[in-house]
Amino acid sequence: MNSFVIEPATPDDVESIAALLAPNVIKQSVLPRSPSDILEHIDNFRVARAGDRLAGCVALRDFGGGLFEVRSLVVADDYSGCGLGSSLVKNVLSLAIERGGVEVFTLTIRPRLFVRLGFEEVPMESFHRDDKYHEKIWSDCRLCPKIDCCDEVALRIRVG
């Protein structure tokens, strides 16, 4: 069993986070994040370290009003299947609660992990119609290459 430490990311992690995200951007499983964007939001990232190696990362975005998003969740291929993704999500759910979160949502092509953690699916049509998600739609979805053929599942969980 691998041993991991999940902790807040630091500016020194920016390049490693970008490198971890890059192959997943190509697979279109996460949205692109530039190193400058990662650095600007470094306080929202958590990283999993396995020794001196970055084994995974996740970010939490605050939309205000107690609404947060789990985003940029990636586990390195050779660490897949050992519970690291679940541990990363649990970590940012705790962070959302610390920051006054009421609801946390995500858009993913891998909903099973989130369902196991208590997230419930939201029909994409209602997600797009609900005003509280409007900023997400206009800040990220409109830039996504899959906007006209989205294969992601919207999920949410109440945390507060």
Number of C-alpha atoms within 10 A of each C-alpha: 4 9 10 17 13 18 14 17 22 13 13 10 19 20 15 17 27 19 13 21 25 18 14 18 15 11 9 14 19 20 19 18 15 15 18 12 12 20 20 12 15 20 14 20 24 25 26 25 16 15 11 6 11 20 25 27 29 24 23 25 19 16 16 10 11 17 20 25 23 22 21 25 24 25 24 18 10 8 14 13 10 13 12 23 23 15 16 23 22 14 18 24 22 12 16 25 17 10 12 16 22 15 18 25 23 22 21 20 13 11 17 10 14 21 14 10 13 12 19 16 18 16 11 16 9 11 17 15 11 10 11 14 16 14 11 15 17 10 10 12 17 12 12 16 11 12 13 9 8 12 13 16 16 21 22 21 18 16 15 12
